[in-house]
Amino acid sequence: MTEAPLRLGTRRSALAMAQSGHVAEAVTSRTGRAVELVEITTHGDVSREQLTQIGGTGVFVNALRDALHAGEVDFVVHSLKDLPTGKPEGITLAAVPPRHDPRDVLVARDGLALAELPAGSRIGTGSPRRAAQLRLLGLGHEILPIRGNVDTRVGYVRSGKLDGVVLARAGLGRLGRAEEVTETFDPLHMLPAPGQGALAVECAAHDAALVELLAGLDDSDTRAAVLAERTLLAVLEAGCSAPVGALCEVAEGEQVTELYLRAVVANVDGTDSVRLSATGTLDEAEKIGRELAAELLARGASGLMGERVP
Ligand SMILES: NCc1[nH]cc(CCC(=O)O)c1CC(=O)O
């Protein structure tokens, strides 16, 4: 008798379907187990309110976890950057697959890069982190809040409503739209969200056989990198909408694997920021995240995050 297909709970958005489909294929090719996608609708998908007003992207996560708890699905896939930093009860982070490009990108009119857009150009982003870092560049662009899926956001550029929008490269890439990118930001200018470009595969903690099966998808370098970034975020006690950027890169040294963590905390109006970095070995991920956060706080990070745009 063949085993029943594993049920993978997913949101219906094109990005979520692409991410879930990618993980489903990886599971099937590794284990021979069939995987079926089960669609789940979340409050975040149906609400037109600004994400920051409905409690951040955590709303996407909760509906999937509820379906896990209810036993309606066997496992779920999230964009790791959308996960709140707290550990959920009864759920295991079974795998963090190899990360895609973590950087942010610009999709602008006429193939232009950011510095080619004149002062006064209209740039859209719904992310306070991206808005603050764009303002810090001092190019005189007008930064406008937008939301919606990738199609909607890029659509504002195609229709001429905006001169450019900033998005995650990983999202565009997973949708097969990477060729629409007009500039990939150097993390020196634009640090991504902690966890950006990585996926999180979760299942019920009590399902030991499934925890073991999914562990085959895990990439230890990616797991360490996102642990460093997310520990930093947790210590800063910043919500997912706070202007905090962090990127941990992994480099194979001769003896040890090295981590290089960079972070920025800015105020939302992009007039002030603190930017620091740290290095450590692979097993020091949590430590360097914690210590770099402490250093940022010592240099005034909490005051910056507390300020509000008038
Ligand atoms: N905030 C929504 C969201 N969550 C994950 C991605 C992209 C994929 C990723 O970063 O892993 C996006 C879209 C974006 O930020 O452009």
The ligand as an SDF file (V2000), in Angstrom:
LIG
                    3D

 16 16  0  0  0  0  0  0  0  0999 V2000
    6.6300   41.3300    3.0850 N   0  0  0  0  0  0  0  0  0  0  0  0
    6.0190   40.3600    2.2340 C   0  0  0  0  0  0  0  0  0  0  0  0
    7.0190   39.4050    1.6930 C   0  0  0  0  0  0  0  0  0  0  0  0
    7.3850   38.3360    2.4310 N   0  0  0  0  0  0  0  0  0  0  0  0
    8.3710   37.6720    1.7220 C   0  0  0  0  0  0  0  0  0  0  0  0
    8.6020   38.3560    0.5360 C   0  0  0  0  0  0  0  0  0  0  0  0
    9.5810   38.0100   -0.4970 C   0  0  0  0  0  0  0  0  0  0  0  0
   10.3370   36.7290   -0.3320 C   0  0  0  0  0  0  0  0  0  0  0  0
   11.3620   36.7600    0.7660 C   0  0  0  0  0  0  0  0  0  0  0  0
   11.8400   37.8190    1.1900 O   0  0  0  0  0  0  0  0  0  0  0  0
   11.7290   35.6680    1.2150 O   0  0  0  0  0  0  0  0  0  0  0  0
    7.7430   39.4530    0.5080 C   0  0  0  0  0  0  0  0  0  0  0  0
    7.6140   40.4360   -0.5960 C   0  0  0  0  0  0  0  0  0  0  0  0
    8.6530   41.5290   -0.5690 C   0  0  0  0  0  0  0  0  0  0  0  0
    9.1690   41.8820    0.5080 O   0  0  0  0  0  0  0  0  0  0  0  0
    8.9400   42.0910   -1.6280 O   0  0  0  0  0  0  0  0  0  0  0  0
  1  2  1  0
  2  3  1  0
  3  4  1  0
  3 12  2  0
  4  5  1  0
  5  6  2  0
  6  7  1  0
  6 12  1  0
  7  8  1  0
  8  9  1  0
  9 10  2  0
  9 11  1  0
 12 13  1  0
 13 14  1  0
 14 15  2  0
 14 16  1  0
M  END
$$$$
